[in-house]
């Protein structure tokens, strides 16, 4: 299904230009300018697709939309929610027919594919209206093409290592600093109904790609070469594949072979894993599912191959919003987006998942309103660890700059299928890695 989506996307690139050719970007920009200056009433209906499936975030977005519609009686906003994997299929298959929203959230890799398909309009005026200098340049640049910005980052986070303090104390272990220490500790902690660390490789998600990327980035490598070819057969990548196979066989529930992101996270939320790799979203999940464990969780920097290796960041996620070229009312989309960055609303949105969603703009984290949140105070160490990782990392594959290949690397489920092939069929690691690499490069050739 994923590979089919990539093919459909390539076919849609020609169609989208025809479908959107009647619109004028200049007119849209002028309309947005008029709207933001308050000299014209907003009128029209828009659809907003987002992937904030957790209740608190969804509720803040809906309340903001309700208030926006109350303030602008001529506007109607319809909100539809999709998981990230469903969203990718939805927009790639809907692109040629024009069955896309007016505005949406996205992942950085999605944005590059959307830009390549000519499916978005620039949001330079929105960025400048909020204040370009307020955005972190690394987050803003992920949606930049030429002099235009095609996305605007709403929040940021990064992958770090989460652990259970009480379980480490029981066996007298320190927080692992290297992958070798991590593997030994995780194996010791796999007992009494608790797993050391689940290794997820369900083909409907990108989790195995994420975990493999963590290991490869720790060695200074990348899952892409400098010329944007798949890089799964290097010595470092092969070591990483073997490392996670060891974790799967010795520390993980065997059905994690089919786990997607929520399956993986739920184990940690419920106290069934000692370690996990995730962002600050772990805090809210544990609070909801196992509040008695909230005092027992914390995070640390990602493990290294050697203890004296330099600090590194592996995966930073700056979650953006985009305006689709097919929209008849981009001025409404931009006005609503701007509303979301108003200080009181923005802080309420971030507080829906405190420390899980960190601000993508300056002038928020140092305010008393933001700092007074009890979870922000309780997990100040975690916020520091995640922020430091954010400053050093990129989206997966973006260490070479934003590219369509980086988006396809995470969206096609090929690395996940590779791990499943090794585990289920006993295919030798090098053979499976070569096949997956060839498969990815075949897809990459369609966008060169």
C-alpha positions as CSV (number, residue, x, y, z in Angstrom):
1,X,0.0,0.0,0.0
2,X,2.8,2.4,0.8
3,X,4.7,1.8,-2.4
4,X,1.4,2.2,-4.3
5,X,0.9,5.6,-2.5
6,X,4.3,6.7,-3.8
7,X,3.3,5.8,-7.3
8,X,0.0,7.6,-7.0
9,X,1.8,10.6,-5.8
10,X,4.1,10.7,-8.8
11,X,1.1,10.4,-11.1
12,X,-0.7,13.1,-9.3
13,X,2.0,15.7,-9.8
14,X,0.9,16.4,-13.4
15,X,-2.8,16.5,-12.4
16,X,-2.5,18.9,-9.6
17,X,-1.1,21.6,-11.8
18,X,-4.2,21.4,-14.0
19,X,-6.6,21.4,-11.1
20,X,-5.0,24.3,-9.3
21,X,-4.0,26.4,-12.4
22,X,-7.0,28.6,-12.3
23,X,-6.1,30.1,-8.9
24,X,-3.9,33.1,-8.5
25,X,-1.3,33.0,-5.7
26,X,-1.0,36.7,-6.0
27,X,-4.7,37.2,-5.4
28,X,-4.5,34.8,-2.5
29,X,-1.7,36.7,-0.9
30,X,-3.5,40.0,-1.3
31,X,-6.7,38.5,0.1
32,X,-4.8,37.2,3.2
33,X,-3.2,40.7,3.6
34,X,-6.6,42.4,3.4
35,X,-8.0,39.9,6.0
36,X,-5.1,40.3,8.4
37,X,-5.3,44.1,8.3
38,X,-9.0,43.8,9.2
39,X,-10.3,45.7,6.1
40,X,-12.4,42.9,4.8
41,X,-14.8,40.4,6.4
42,X,-13.9,36.7,6.2
43,X,-16.5,34.6,4.3
44,X,-16.4,31.0,3.3
45,X,-16.0,27.4,4.4
46,X,-12.8,25.5,5.0
47,X,-11.8,22.0,6.0
48,X,-8.9,21.4,8.4
49,X,-7.3,17.9,8.5
50,X,-5.1,17.3,11.5
51,X,-3.6,14.4,13.4
52,X,-4.0,15.5,16.9
53,X,-6.0,12.4,17.9
54,X,-5.4,12.7,21.6
55,X,-8.4,14.4,23.4
56,X,-6.8,17.4,25.0
57,X,-5.1,18.7,21.8
58,X,-8.2,18.0,19.7
59,X,-10.3,19.9,22.2
60,X,-8.1,23.0,22.2
61,X,-8.1,23.1,18.4
62,X,-11.9,22.7,18.3
63,X,-12.5,25.4,20.9
64,X,-10.3,27.8,19.0
65,X,-12.2,27.0,15.8
66,X,-15.5,27.6,17.6
67,X,-14.3,31.0,18.9
68,X,-12.9,31.9,15.5
69,X,-16.3,31.1,13.8
70,X,-18.0,33.1,16.5
71,X,-15.7,36.1,15.8
72,X,-16.2,35.6,12.1
73,X,-19.8,34.7,11.5
74,X,-19.3,34.2,7.8
75,X,-16.8,31.4,8.3
76,X,-17.3,27.7,8.8
77,X,-14.5,25.4,9.8
78,X,-14.9,21.6,9.4
79,X,-12.3,19.6,11.3
80,X,-11.4,16.1,10.4
81,X,-8.9,14.0,12.3
82,X,-6.7,11.2,10.9
83,X,-3.8,9.2,12.3
84,X,-0.5,10.1,10.7
85,X,-0.4,6.9,8.6
86,X,-4.0,7.3,7.4
87,X,-3.3,11.0,6.7
88,X,-0.4,10.1,4.3
89,X,-2.6,7.7,2.4
90,X,-5.5,10.1,2.4
91,X,-3.6,13.0,0.8
92,X,-1.5,11.1,-1.6
93,X,-4.5,9.2,-3.1
94,X,-6.7,12.3,-3.0
95,X,-4.3,14.7,-4.6
96,X,-5.1,14.0,-8.3
97,X,-8.9,14.3,-7.7
98,X,-8.6,17.4,-5.6
99,X,-9.9,15.6,-2.5
100,X,-7.6,17.4,-0.2
101,X,-8.3,19.9,2.6
102,X,-7.9,23.7,2.7
103,X,-5.3,23.4,5.5
104,X,-3.7,20.6,7.4
105,X,-1.0,19.5,9.7
106,X,1.8,17.4,8.2
107,X,5.1,15.8,9.0
108,X,8.3,17.4,7.6
109,X,8.8,14.6,5.1
110,X,5.2,15.0,3.9
111,X,5.8,18.7,3.3
112,X,8.7,18.1,0.9
113,X,6.6,15.6,-1.1
114,X,3.7,18.2,-1.1
115,X,6.0,20.9,-2.3
116,X,7.4,18.6,-5.0
117,X,3.9,17.9,-6.2
118,X,3.1,21.7,-6.3
119,X,0.2,21.1,-3.9
120,X,0.8,24.0,-1.5
121,X,0.9,27.8,-1.5
122,X,3.6,29.9,0.2
123,X,2.9,31.2,3.7
124,X,5.6,34.0,3.7
125,X,3.0,36.6,4.6
126,X,1.8,34.5,7.6
127,X,5.3,34.0,8.8
128,X,6.1,37.7,8.5
129,X,2.8,38.6,10.2
130,X,3.7,36.5,13.2
131,X,7.3,37.6,13.1
132,X,9.9,35.6,11.1
133,X,12.5,36.3,13.8
134,X,10.4,34.5,16.4
135,X,10.6,31.2,14.6
136,X,13.6,28.8,15.1
137,X,15.3,28.9,11.7
138,X,15.9,25.1,11.5
139,X,12.2,24.4,12.0
140,X,11.1,27.0,9.5
141,X,13.6,26.0,6.9
142,X,12.2,22.4,6.6
143,X,9.4,23.9,4.5
144,X,11.4,26.3,2.5
145,X,11.9,26.2,-1.2
146,X,13.8,29.0,-2.9
147,X,12.7,32.1,-1.1
148,X,9.3,30.8,-0.1
149,X,8.1,29.1,3.0
150,X,5.4,26.4,2.4
151,X,4.9,25.4,6.0
152,X,4.8,26.9,9.4
153,X,6.0,24.9,12.5
154,X,3.3,24.7,15.2
155,X,5.3,22.8,17.9
156,X,8.6,20.8,18.2
157,X,9.9,17.8,20.1
158,X,12.7,15.3,19.8
159,X,13.4,11.6,20.5
160,X,15.2,10.8,23.7
161,X,15.6,7.7,26.0
162,X,12.8,7.2,28.6
163,X,13.4,5.0,31.6
164,X,11.9,3.8,34.8
165,X,13.9,5.0,37.8
166,X,12.4,2.5,40.2
167,X,13.3,-0.5,38.0
168,X,16.9,0.6,37.6
169,X,17.1,1.1,41.4
170,X,15.9,-2.5,42.0
171,X,18.8,-4.0,40.1
172,X,21.3,-1.3,41.1
173,X,21.9,-0.1,37.6
174,X,22.8,3.4,36.3
175,X,21.1,5.1,33.4
176,X,22.8,3.5,30.3
177,X,25.1,5.8,28.5
178,X,26.0,3.4,25.6
179,X,24.0,1.0,23.5
180,X,26.0,-1.9,25.0
181,X,25.0,-0.8,28.5
182,X,21.4,-0.3,27.3
183,X,21.2,-3.8,25.9
184,X,22.6,-5.5,29.1
185,X,20.3,-3.5,31.4
186,X,17.3,-4.0,29.2
187,X,17.9,-7.8,29.2
188,X,18.2,-7.8,33.0
189,X,15.0,-5.9,33.4
190,X,13.0,-8.3,31.2
191,X,11.2,-10.3,33.9
192,X,8.1,-10.4,36.0
193,X,5.8,-9.2,33.2
194,X,8.0,-6.3,32.3
195,X,10.0,-6.0,29.1
196,X,13.3,-4.2,28.9
197,X,12.4,-2.5,25.7
198,X,9.9,-3.2,23.0
199,X,11.2,-3.1,19.4
200,X,8.3,-2.1,17.1
201,X,8.3,-2.9,13.3
202,X,4.7,-2.8,12.2
203,X,4.6,-2.1,8.4
204,X,1.9,0.5,8.8
205,X,4.2,2.9,10.6
206,X,7.7,4.2,10.6
207,X,8.8,3.0,14.0
208,X,11.6,0.5,12.9
209,X,13.0,3.2,10.7
210,X,13.0,5.6,13.7
211,X,14.8,3.1,15.9
212,X,17.4,2.1,13.3
213,X,18.0,5.8,12.6
214,X,18.7,6.4,16.3
215,X,21.6,3.8,16.2
216,X,23.0,4.9,12.9
217,X,23.0,8.6,13.9
218,X,24.8,7.7,17.1
219,X,27.7,6.6,15.0
220,X,27.6,9.7,12.9
221,X,26.0,8.0,9.9
222,X,22.7,8.4,8.0
223,X,20.1,6.2,6.4
224,X,20.7,8.2,3.2
225,X,24.0,8.9,1.4
226,X,25.1,12.4,0.5
227,X,23.7,11.9,-3.0
228,X,20.3,10.8,-1.5
229,X,20.5,7.1,-2.0
230,X,19.3,4.6,0.6
231,X,22.1,3.5,2.9
232,X,21.1,0.3,4.6
233,X,24.2,-1.9,3.8
234,X,26.9,0.2,5.5
235,X,28.8,-1.5,8.4
236,X,27.1,0.9,10.7
237,X,23.6,0.2,9.4
238,X,24.2,-3.6,9.6
239,X,25.4,-3.2,13.2
240,X,22.2,-1.2,13.9
241,X,20.0,-3.9,12.4
242,X,21.7,-6.6,14.4
243,X,21.4,-4.5,17.5
244,X,17.6,-4.1,17.3
245,X,17.2,-7.8,16.4
246,X,19.0,-8.6,19.6
247,X,16.6,-6.3,21.5
248,X,13.6,-7.9,19.8
249,X,14.8,-11.4,20.6
250,X,15.9,-10.8,24.2
251,X,13.9,-7.9,25.6
252,X,10.7,-7.3,23.6
253,X,7.3,-8.8,23.3
254,X,7.2,-10.9,20.2
255,X,4.0,-9.4,18.9
256,X,5.9,-6.0,18.6
257,X,6.7,-7.2,15.1
258,X,3.3,-5.6,14.2
259,X,3.4,-2.6,16.6
260,X,2.7,0.9,15.4
261,X,3.5,4.0,17.4
262,X,0.6,3.9,19.8
263,X,1.0,0.1,20.4
264,X,4.6,0.8,21.4
265,X,3.9,3.8,23.6
266,X,1.0,2.1,25.4
267,X,3.4,-0.5,26.9
268,X,5.5,2.3,28.5
269,X,2.3,4.2,29.6
270,X,1.1,1.0,31.3
271,X,4.4,0.3,33.1
272,X,5.1,-2.8,30.9
273,X,8.5,-1.6,29.5
274,X,11.5,-0.3,31.3
275,X,12.9,1.7,28.4
276,X,11.4,3.4,25.4
277,X,12.4,6.0,22.8
278,X,10.0,8.8,22.4
279,X,9.4,12.5,23.1
280,X,7.8,14.2,26.1
281,X,4.5,12.7,25.0
282,X,5.4,9.9,27.3
283,X,4.5,12.1,30.3
284,X,0.9,12.6,29.4
285,X,0.5,8.9,28.4
286,X,1.8,7.7,31.8
287,X,-0.3,10.3,33.7
288,X,-3.5,9.0,31.9
289,X,-2.8,5.3,32.1
290,X,-0.6,4.8,35.2
291,X,-0.5,7.9,37.3
292,X,1.1,6.1,40.2
293,X,4.2,5.7,38.0
294,X,4.5,9.4,37.2
295,X,7.2,9.9,39.9
296,X,9.2,7.0,38.5
297,X,9.8,8.1,34.9
298,X,12.4,10.4,33.4
299,X,14.5,10.7,30.3
300,X,18.1,10.9,29.3
301,X,20.1,11.6,26.2
302,X,20.2,8.9,23.6
303,X,22.8,6.2,24.1
304,X,26.2,6.4,22.3
305,X,28.2,3.6,20.7
306,X,31.2,4.6,22.9
307,X,31.0,6.5,26.1
308,X,33.4,9.2,24.9
309,X,31.6,9.8,21.7
310,X,30.2,13.4,21.2
311,X,26.7,14.2,22.1
312,X,24.3,14.0,19.2
313,X,20.7,14.5,18.2
314,X,19.0,11.9,16.1
315,X,15.4,12.9,15.3
316,X,13.8,16.3,15.8
317,X,10.2,16.7,14.8
318,X,8.9,20.2,14.0
319,X,5.2,19.6,13.3
320,X,4.0,22.1,10.7
321,X,0.8,23.4,9.2
322,X,0.2,24.0,5.5
323,X,-2.2,25.7,3.2
324,X,-3.3,23.6,0.1
325,X,-3.3,25.2,-3.3
326,X,-6.8,23.8,-4.0
327,X,-8.2,26.0,-1.2
328,X,-10.7,28.6,-2.3
329,X,-10.2,30.5,0.9
330,X,-6.4,30.6,1.8
331,X,-7.1,33.9,3.6
332,X,-9.3,32.1,6.1
333,X,-6.7,29.3,6.6
334,X,-4.0,31.9,7.3
335,X,-6.1,33.9,9.6
336,X,-7.0,30.8,11.6
337,X,-3.4,29.7,11.8
338,X,-2.4,33.1,13.0
339,X,-5.0,32.8,15.7
340,X,-3.4,29.6,17.0
341,X,-0.2,31.5,17.7
342,X,-1.8,34.1,20.0
343,X,0.0,33.8,23.3
344,X,-2.9,32.6,25.5
345,X,-4.2,30.2,22.9
346,X,-0.8,28.9,22.0
347,X,0.1,28.2,25.7
348,X,-3.2,26.4,26.2
349,X,-2.5,24.2,23.1
350,X,1.0,23.4,24.4
351,X,-0.4,22.6,27.9
352,X,-2.6,20.0,26.3
353,X,0.6,17.9,26.2
354,X,3.0,19.7,28.5
355,X,6.7,19.0,27.7
356,X,5.4,16.7,24.8
357,X,4.8,19.8,22.7
358,X,7.5,22.4,23.0
359,X,7.2,25.8,21.4
360,X,8.5,26.5,17.9
361,X,8.6,30.2,18.5
362,X,10.5,32.4,21.0
363,X,8.8,34.4,23.7
364,X,6.8,31.5,25.1
365,X,8.9,29.2,27.2
366,X,10.2,32.1,29.3
367,X,6.8,33.4,30.2
368,X,5.3,33.0,33.7
369,X,2.1,31.5,32.2
370,X,4.1,28.7,30.5
371,X,6.5,28.1,33.4
372,X,3.7,27.9,35.9
373,X,2.3,24.6,34.5
374,X,2.8,21.9,37.2
375,X,4.0,19.3,34.6
376,X,6.5,21.8,33.1
377,X,7.9,22.3,36.6
378,X,7.9,18.6,37.6
379,X,9.7,17.6,34.4
380,X,12.0,20.5,33.9
381,X,14.9,18.0,33.5
382,X,13.1,16.2,30.7
383,X,12.3,19.5,29.0
384,X,16.0,20.4,29.1
385,X,17.2,17.0,27.8
386,X,14.6,17.2,24.9
387,X,15.4,20.8,24.0
388,X,19.1,20.0,23.8
389,X,18.3,17.0,21.6
390,X,16.1,19.3,19.4
391,X,18.9,21.7,18.8
392,X,21.2,18.9,17.5
393,X,18.8,16.8,15.5
394,X,16.8,16.9,12.2
395,X,13.9,15.0,10.8
396,X,15.0,11.6,9.6
397,X,17.1,12.0,6.5
398,X,17.1,15.8,6.7
399,X,20.7,15.8,7.9
400,X,21.4,16.3,4.1
401,X,18.7,19.0,3.9
402,X,15.0,18.6,3.1
403,X,14.3,16.1,0.3
404,X,11.6,13.9,-1.2
405,X,13.8,10.9,-0.6
406,X,13.8,11.6,3.2
407,X,10.0,11.6,3.2
408,X,9.8,8.4,1.2
409,X,12.3,6.7,3.5
410,X,9.9,7.0,6.4
411,X,6.6,6.7,4.6
412,X,6.9,3.5,2.6
413,X,7.2,0.9,5.4
414,X,10.2,-0.8,3.6
415,X,12.6,-0.9,6.6
416,X,9.8,-2.2,8.7
417,X,9.1,-5.0,6.1
418,X,12.8,-5.7,6.1
419,X,12.9,-6.4,9.8
420,X,9.7,-8.6,9.5
421,X,11.3,-10.6,6.7
422,X,14.4,-11.2,8.8
423,X,12.4,-12.2,11.9
424,X,9.7,-14.2,10.3
425,X,11.5,-15.8,7.3
426,X,15.0,-16.0,8.7
427,X,16.4,-14.1,5.7
428,X,20.0,-13.2,6.4
429,X,20.5,-9.6,7.5
430,X,22.8,-8.6,4.7
431,X,20.5,-10.0,2.1
432,X,17.4,-8.4,3.5
433,X,19.2,-5.1,3.9
434,X,20.3,-5.1,0.3
435,X,16.8,-5.9,-0.9
436,X,15.3,-3.1,1.1
437,X,18.0,-0.7,-0.1
438,X,17.4,-1.7,-3.7
439,X,13.6,-1.3,-3.2
440,X,14.0,2.2,-1.7
441,X,16.4,3.3,-4.5
442,X,13.9,2.1,-7.1
443,X,11.3,4.4,-5.6
444,X,13.8,7.2,-5.3
445,X,14.5,7.0,-9.0
446,X,10.9,8.0,-9.7
447,X,11.5,11.4,-8.1
448,X,15.0,12.2,-9.4
